[in-house]
Amino acid sequence: MSDWTLFSNYGHVLLYLARNPRARLRDVAQKVGITERAVQKIVHDLRQAGYLEIHKQGRCNRYRVNRRKHLRHSLESKLKLGQIVKLLQGSGDAEPKAQKPAVKPQPKPGKKEQPARERSESSQHTLDF
């Protein structure tokens, strides 16, 4: 089996920065599997082409992907970068958001809670697809 991937290193770097705008280039390089110097060149090229904006925040860089920019190849030129990012947003190494713990509602004083079976039968809904 060959070792090719569907996206180029440019695509991997761009998608990673879209998901992680506060990432350090060292971290991007590690995740993409290329050198930090290669990531620097890719980021420079993406910035020059208008796909990426870089903002200084203290000593750190913050990256913003230009989601309105159209893709370059003639086969995909009608697509905007934002469409691709949105499509792939759920995949990859995005940092998971902290989830709030589920809180079980407390029964009102003086009322007896329904047994689980009765409660689930009375609140069942059917969905037709």
Backbone as CSV, one residue per row, in Angstrom:
resi,resn,N_x,N_y,N_z,CA_x,CA_y,CA_z,C_x,C_y,C_z
1,MET,0.848,-1.174,0.000,0.000,0.000,0.000,0.895,1.239,0.000
2,SER,0.592,2.215,-0.850,1.410,3.423,-0.912,1.041,4.384,0.213
3,ASP,1.901,5.375,0.427,1.747,6.283,1.561,1.173,7.647,1.185
4,TRP,0.384,7.716,0.136,-0.145,9.012,-0.272,-1.397,9.365,0.518
5,THR,-1.696,10.656,0.573,-2.918,11.133,1.236,-3.690,12.012,0.257
6,LEU,-4.947,12.196,0.512,-5.811,12.956,-0.389,-5.442,14.440,-0.422
7,PHE,-5.065,15.003,0.706,-4.720,16.416,0.781,-3.211,16.594,0.816
8,SER,-2.768,17.720,0.279,-1.341,18.055,0.315,-0.996,18.598,1.700
9,ASN,0.284,18.831,1.920,0.703,19.432,3.187,0.093,20.818,3.352
10,TYR,-0.103,21.539,2.244,-0.750,22.845,2.316,-2.169,22.694,2.872
11,GLY,-2.899,21.729,2.384,-4.250,21.494,2.876,-4.271,21.089,4.335
12,HIS,-3.335,20.237,4.722,-3.275,19.806,6.123,-2.974,20.983,7.050
13,VAL,-2.005,21.808,6.674,-1.646,22.964,7.504,-2.820,23.930,7.598
14,LEU,-3.450,24.212,6.477,-4.573,25.145,6.461,-5.740,24.651,7.307
15,LEU,-6.089,23.386,7.178,-7.192,22.834,7.967,-6.856,22.805,9.455
16,TYR,-5.599,22.474,9.782,-5.215,22.438,11.184,-5.304,23.841,11.796
17,LEU,-4.831,24.855,11.048,-4.893,26.219,11.572,-6.331,26.744,11.628
18,ALA,-7.189,26.278,10.735,-8.602,26.666,10.793,-9.240,26.144,12.074
19,ARG,-8.848,24.948,12.485,-9.399,24.347,13.709,-8.711,24.854,14.969
20,ASN,-7.443,25.220,14.830,-6.624,25.595,15.981,-5.894,26.905,15.709
21,PRO,-6.601,28.036,15.716,-5.969,29.305,15.332,-4.879,29.780,16.282
22,ARG,-4.781,29.186,17.448,-3.746,29.567,18.419,-2.564,28.603,18.422
23,ALA,-2.538,27.692,17.481,-1.491,26.672,17.455,-0.121,27.286,17.184
24,ARG,0.891,26.667,17.773,2.268,27.045,17.453,2.689,26.263,16.216
25,LEU,3.549,26.852,15.409,3.990,26.178,14.184,4.687,24.864,14.501
26,ARG,5.327,24.799,15.642,5.966,23.554,16.081,4.919,22.444,16.234
27,ASP,3.768,22.810,16.802,2.687,21.832,16.986,2.074,21.431,15.647
28,VAL,1.935,22.407,14.749,1.394,22.120,13.420,2.312,21.123,12.711
29,ALA,3.610,21.385,12.770,4.586,20.504,12.124,4.484,19.079,12.660
30,GLN,4.354,18.963,13.959,4.255,17.640,14.575,2.989,16.914,14.119
31,LYS,1.864,17.603,14.104,0.599,16.977,13.716,0.566,16.612,12.239
32,VAL,1.110,17.497,11.388,1.083,17.247,9.946,2.148,16.229,9.556
33,GLY,3.235,16.183,10.316,4.302,15.225,10.028,5.366,15.772,9.089
34,ILE,5.593,17.091,9.180,6.625,17.732,8.379,7.470,18.598,9.302
35,THR,8.541,19.199,8.766,9.407,20.014,9.600,8.766,21.364,9.888
36,GLU,9.249,21.996,10.952,8.754,23.323,11.297,9.094,24.317,10.198
37,ARG,10.251,24.159,9.581,10.652,25.044,8.478,9.692,24.899,7.294
38,ALA,9.256,23.680,7.004,8.290,23.461,5.919,6.957,24.136,6.240
39,VAL,6.544,24.075,7.495,5.299,24.742,7.908,5.447,26.249,7.752
40,GLN,6.594,26.802,8.123,6.825,28.234,7.966,6.685,28.651,6.504
41,LYS,7.241,27.863,5.592,7.138,28.173,4.162,5.688,28.095,3.691
42,ILE,4.980,27.063,4.117,3.569,26.906,3.732,2.740,28.074,4.252
43,VAL,2.936,28.451,5.516,2.197,29.566,6.111,2.513,30.851,5.342
44,HIS,3.772,31.056,4.986,4.158,32.235,4.201,3.435,32.232,2.857
45,ASP,3.431,31.101,2.162,2.768,30.999,0.866,1.264,31.222,0.977
46,LEU,0.641,30.623,1.996,-0.803,30.785,2.196,-1.159,32.236,2.507
47,ARG,-0.296,32.894,3.253,-0.519,34.306,3.574,-0.381,35.157,2.312
48,GLN,0.647,34.891,1.523,0.868,35.645,0.283,-0.308,35.477,-0.677
49,ALA,-0.909,34.294,-0.705,-2.023,34.007,-1.617,-3.364,34.506,-1.080
50,GLY,-3.380,34.999,0.160,-4.616,35.545,0.722,-5.496,34.524,1.425
51,TYR,-4.989,33.321,1.642,-5.769,32.279,2.311,-5.670,32.360,3.832
52,LEU,-4.656,33.051,4.333,-4.378,33.046,5.760,-3.962,34.446,6.194
53,GLU,-4.489,34.870,7.342,-4.069,36.127,7.967,-3.385,35.779,9.284
54,ILE,-2.373,36.552,9.612,-1.635,36.333,10.851,-1.725,37.600,11.685
55,HIS,-2.135,37.447,12.944,-2.248,38.569,13.871,-1.376,38.282,15.084
56,LYS,-0.618,39.270,15.481,0.205,39.146,16.682,-0.664,39.377,17.904
57,GLN,-0.502,38.518,18.894,-1.180,38.699,20.179,-0.124,38.454,21.243
58,GLY,0.444,39.552,21.740,1.568,39.422,22.645,2.762,38.861,21.884
59,ARG,3.324,37.769,22.392,4.450,37.125,21.722,4.002,36.003,20.794
60,CYS,2.703,35.786,20.704,2.174,34.661,19.927,1.493,35.147,18.656
61,ASN,1.404,34.262,17.690,0.655,34.521,16.465,-0.702,33.853,16.559
62,ARG,-1.702,34.506,15.991,-3.031,33.935,15.855,-3.341,33.901,14.371
63,TYR,-3.929,32.808,13.932,-4.158,32.603,12.507,-5.643,32.657,12.204
64,ARG,-5.966,33.287,11.091,-7.357,33.365,10.641,-7.400,32.945,9.179
65,VAL,-8.191,31.938,8.898,-8.340,31.440,7.537,-9.379,32.289,6.822
66,ASN,-9.065,32.724,5.615,-9.987,33.502,4.798,-10.961,32.533,4.139
67,ARG,-12.090,32.329,4.749,-13.059,31.330,4.293,-13.816,31.764,3.039
68,ARG,-13.673,33.022,2.639,-14.343,33.509,1.429,-13.511,33.294,0.168
69,LYS,-12.270,32.938,0.357,-11.351,32.761,-0.770,-11.721,31.503,-1.551
70,HIS,-11.728,31.606,-2.871,-12.032,30.457,-3.724,-10.801,29.570,-3.859
71,LEU,-11.030,28.274,-4.057,-9.931,27.341,-4.261,-9.261,27.634,-5.604
72,ARG,-8.002,27.252,-5.729,-7.200,27.663,-6.877,-7.352,26.780,-8.104
73,HIS,-7.499,25.495,-7.928,-7.531,24.587,-9.070,-8.837,24.761,-9.839
74,SER,-8.767,24.638,-11.162,-9.956,24.864,-11.990,-11.102,23.903,-11.668
75,LEU,-10.786,22.705,-11.207,-11.842,21.751,-10.862,-12.636,22.178,-9.621
76,GLU,-11.993,22.922,-8.724,-12.653,23.336,-7.477,-12.825,24.841,-7.368
77,SER,-12.574,25.580,-8.418,-12.535,27.042,-8.325,-13.883,27.677,-7.965
78,LYS,-14.962,26.943,-8.108,-16.269,27.485,-7.729,-16.539,27.320,-6.230
79,LEU,-15.706,26.546,-5.557,-15.871,26.323,-4.120,-15.079,27.347,-3.328
80,LYS,-15.654,27.753,-2.208,-14.937,28.628,-1.287,-14.256,27.766,-0.225
81,LEU,-13.156,28.279,0.286,-12.412,27.556,1.308,-13.285,27.248,2.519
82,GLY,-14.179,28.165,2.858,-15.070,27.957,3.999,-15.944,26.729,3.854
83,GLN,-16.341,26.400,2.620,-17.153,25.204,2.395,-16.361,23.944,2.724
84,ILE,-15.105,23.924,2.346,-14.252,22.761,2.615,-13.984,22.642,4.112
85,VAL,-13.657,23.762,4.736,-13.379,23.754,6.176,-14.608,23.288,6.946
86,LYS,-15.773,23.793,6.570,-17.013,23.395,7.254,-17.279,21.901,7.086
87,LEU,-17.055,21.403,5.889,-17.259,19.983,5.607,-16.364,19.106,6.473
88,LEU,-15.134,19.541,6.647,-14.152,18.737,7.379,-14.003,19.151,8.838
89,GLN,-14.798,20.082,9.294,-14.672,20.611,10.656,-14.773,19.528,11.734
90,GLY,-15.613,18.550,11.549,-15.805,17.531,12.575,-14.716,16.488,12.638
91,SER,-13.844,16.432,11.653,-12.797,15.416,11.661,-11.489,16.015,12.135
92,GLY,-10.555,15.175,12.478,-9.215,15.641,12.784,-8.948,15.841,14.256
93,ASP,-7.923,16.648,14.537,-7.393,16.799,15.880,-7.840,18.074,16.572
94,ALA,-8.993,18.571,16.264,-9.457,19.775,16.943,-9.534,19.505,18.435
95,GLU,-9.179,20.506,19.206,-9.230,20.350,20.652,-10.670,20.161,21.087
96,PRO,-10.966,19.117,21.856,-12.350,18.911,22.276,-12.791,20.015,23.230
97,LYS,-14.007,20.449,23.072,-14.548,21.467,23.962,-14.985,20.808,25.258
98,ALA,-14.768,21.526,26.345,-15.181,20.997,27.638,-16.696,20.905,27.672
99,GLN,-17.189,19.760,28.097,-18.629,19.576,28.174,-19.080,19.721,29.605
100,LYS,-20.250,20.325,29.754,-20.808,20.478,31.085,-21.311,19.124,31.569
101,PRO,-21.090,18.809,32.835,-21.602,17.539,33.340,-23.128,17.545,33.336
102,ALA,-23.693,16.405,33.041,-25.154,16.277,33.025,-25.676,16.396,34.453
103,VAL,-26.677,17.219,34.619,-27.272,17.429,35.939,-28.655,16.817,35.925
104,LYS,-28.897,15.896,36.851,-30.197,15.258,36.955,-31.133,16.207,37.694
105,PRO,-32.286,16.527,37.076,-33.217,17.438,37.758,-33.715,16.827,39.062
106,GLN,-33.819,17.659,40.067,-34.289,17.215,41.372,-35.813,17.221,41.384
107,PRO,-36.460,16.201,41.987,-37.928,16.204,42.060,-38.407,17.327,42.964
108,LYS,-39.602,17.837,42.653,-40.175,18.899,43.460,-40.569,18.330,44.812
109,PRO,-40.432,19.127,45.847,-40.794,18.635,47.184,-42.271,18.257,47.232
110,GLY,-42.546,17.146,47.864,-43.915,16.681,48.040,-44.421,15.855,46.873
111,LYS,-43.703,15.788,45.779,-44.121,14.970,44.638,-43.247,13.734,44.592
112,LYS,-43.880,12.629,44.305,-43.147,11.379,44.193,-42.709,11.215,42.741
113,GLU,-41.456,10.855,42.535,-40.940,10.699,41.185,-41.498,9.436,40.548
114,GLN,-41.848,9.527,39.242,-42.351,8.361,38.519,-41.231,7.335,38.364
115,PRO,-41.583,6.054,38.383,-40.568,5.055,38.085,-40.047,5.267,36.664
116,ALA,-38.824,4.865,36.405,-38.145,5.104,35.128,-38.950,4.560,33.949
117,ARG,-39.536,3.369,34.078,-40.261,2.765,32.971,-41.479,3.601,32.605
118,GLU,-42.241,4.038,33.586,-43.429,4.846,33.313,-43.031,6.185,32.707
119,ARG,-41.960,6.779,33.222,-41.507,8.063,32.737,-41.070,7.950,31.275
120,SER,-40.362,6.908,30.932,-39.877,6.789,29.559,-41.020,6.486,28.598
121,GLU,-42.046,5.737,29.043,-43.168,5.440,28.163,-44.006,6.688,27.911
122,SER,-44.162,7.514,28.915,-45.002,8.694,28.749,-44.311,9.787,27.941
123,SER,-42.977,9.726,27.795,-42.280,10.777,27.065,-41.700,10.285,25.743
124,GLN,-42.125,9.117,25.278,-41.606,8.602,24.014,-42.251,9.341,22.849
125,HIS,-41.429,9.608,21.838,-41.897,10.236,20.620,-41.405,9.394,19.457
126,THR,-42.159,9.379,18.383,-41.687,8.664,17.183,-41.340,9.662,16.124
127,LEU,-40.303,9.365,15.382,-39.865,10.208,14.275,-39.990,9.413,12.989
128,ASP,-40.595,10.007,11.993,-40.718,9.368,10.692,-39.680,9.955,9.753
129,PHE,-38.922,9.076,9.118,-37.906,9.535,8.163,-38.248,9.038,6.785
